[in-house]
Amino acid sequence: MKSVEPAELAKALGGAEAPFLLDVREPAEMIDGRIAGSINIPMGEVEQRLGEIPTDRDVVVICHLGARSAYVTRALNARGYSRAMNLRGGMEAWLDEGRHGA
């Protein structure tokens, strides 16, 4: 399973081909912040909503600390989403490194 560091993600977000940001936290967790442009599909709904997740570009999976997103990333990889990767450390790491959400 591939992972991306918060600094790497910040750089990619400024690039020509920004990744699709899949936030798998529950809606109530979004109050703590989110990365601008991310799409919220709670972990328990990902299976039913696969059609909303692109297969032709990088997908960065986000959760609070990185455990749920790692699980979802592995599940996506197993379903052919070879460009899915986990945000290492989740939103906690994103915010700890001084990144800002929307």
N, C-alpha and C positions, 0 to 999 in steps of 0.2 A: 504494500500500500504506500502510495506516495503522499508526502506531507509537504506543506508550504509554511514557511515562517511568516509572522506578521509583516516584517520588513519587506520580504519578497512579494507578498500580496499587495502591499501599498504601492510598490513599484509597478507591478502588473496592472493595477487599477488605473494608472496613468498612461498606460500603453495603448497602442492602436487596437489590440485585440484583448480587451478586458475580459476576465473570466466571468462566468455565470456564478453568482453567489447564492448558495442554497443554505438558508438558516433553518436548522431542524429543531430549534427550541420551541417550547410551548408559547402561545401568544402572550401569556402573563409574564414570561421572562423578557419579552421585548422591551419592557419598561426600563430595563437596565441599559438600553442602547442597542443600536444595530449599525451595521455597516451600510452606508448609503448605496442604494441600488440592489440590496439583497432581497430575495424572495423567501417568505416564510412558508415552509411546508413542514409542520411538526413531524417528528420522527415516525410516529404511528400512522401517518397519512402518506408517507413517501411511496409505498408500494402501490397504492391506488392512484397516485398522481404522477407516475413516471412520465407520462406524456408531456408534462410541463417542464421536464428537465432535458435540455439539449444534449445530443450525443456528438455533435460536431464542433464542440469547443470545450475549453477547460472548464471544469466545474469545481468550485471550492466549497466544501461542506463545512458549516460553522455550527458550533453549539457553545455552551457556557465554558467548559474546561477542555474540551477536545475528545472526551470519551465517546459520547453519543455520535459525534460527527465521524469519528474513526470507524465505528460500527457501520454507519450508513455508507461511508466511503467504500468499505470492503464489500457491502451488499451491492452497491452500484457497480463496482469493478466486476463482481461475479455475474452481473447482468449485462455486461458488455460496455459499460461506461468506462472505457480505459483511460479517459482523461479526467476522471474524478480524483480529487485529492482532499486531504484533511487539513484544516487550519490548525497547526500545532499549537496547543494551549488555549484554543478557542477565543471567545470574546474577552476572557480574562487577560490573556496574553496581549491581545490587540489593544486593549485599554491600558494595560501596564506599560506598553511601549510608547504610550502617548498618542496613539492613533485615536481618531474621533469618529464616532458614529453619526447617524442622522437624527 
